[in-house]
Amino acid sequence: MRDYEENEVLTGEEVTPTGHLVFNIDVMLAKRKMSVTELAKKVGITLANMSILKSGKAKAVKVSTIEKLCEILACQPGDLFEYVKDNE
């Protein structure tokens, strides 16, 4: 989560991200001793699309897909991915 300076004001201007999301689905799969194939079937998406999610190459993810992942893996959204600054 980004920390804001005490006197920093957020404006209505569009923000350009200076980082990216890192998907931790592999970590959760290992903790739950579940295969990626099994997870894809339970979520109801193709193995190819699950691989795109795992690799972090997805451009968008449905909220319903995140909900299913959380239900199946018994986790919170923050367990699935994190935001990392590009310079870190």
ZIFENFEN-V230390 format. One record per pair of residues at least 4 apart in sequence whose ideal C-beta (glycine too) atoms are under 7 Angstrom apart, sorted by the first residue. I is the first residue (numbers start at 0). J is the second residue. D is the distance in Angstrom with one decimal. If there is no record, write none. Layout:
BEGIN
I,J,D  I,J,D
END
This chain:
BEGIN
3,7,4.7  17,84,5.9  17,85,5.9  18,82,5.5  18,83,5.3  18,84,4.3  18,85,5.3  19,83,6.3  19,85,6.6  20,55,6.4  20,80,4.8  20,82,5.8  21,55,6.3  21,80,6.3  21,81,5.4  21,83,5.3  22,52,6.1  22,53,6.0  22,55,4.8  22,79,6.6  22,80,4.9  23,27,6.3  23,78,6.7  23,79,5.9  23,80,6.2  23,81,6.8  24,28,6.1  24,52,6.2  24,53,4.8  24,79,6.2  25,29,6.4  25,53,6.1  26,30,6.5  27,31,6.2  27,72,4.7  27,74,5.7  27,78,6.1  27,79,6.5  28,33,5.1  28,35,6.2  28,38,6.3  31,72,5.7  33,37,5.2  33,38,5.6  34,38,7.0  35,39,6.2  35,46,7.0  35,49,5.7  35,53,6.7  36,40,6.6  36,46,5.9  37,41,6.4  38,42,6.1  38,49,6.4  38,71,6.5  39,44,5.6  39,45,6.5  39,46,4.8  39,49,4.0  41,71,5.0  42,64,6.4  42,67,4.8  42,68,6.2  42,71,6.5  44,48,4.4  44,49,5.7  44,64,6.8  45,49,7.0  46,50,6.3  47,51,6.7  48,52,6.6  49,53,6.3  50,54,6.2  51,56,5.2  51,57,5.0  52,57,5.1  52,60,6.7  60,64,5.5  60,65,6.0  62,66,6.3  63,67,6.4  64,68,6.4  65,69,6.3  65,76,5.7  65,79,6.9  66,70,6.3  67,71,6.1  68,72,5.8  68,79,5.9  69,74,5.5  69,75,6.4  69,76,6.2  74,78,3.8  74,79,6.5  77,81,7.0  83,87,5.8
END
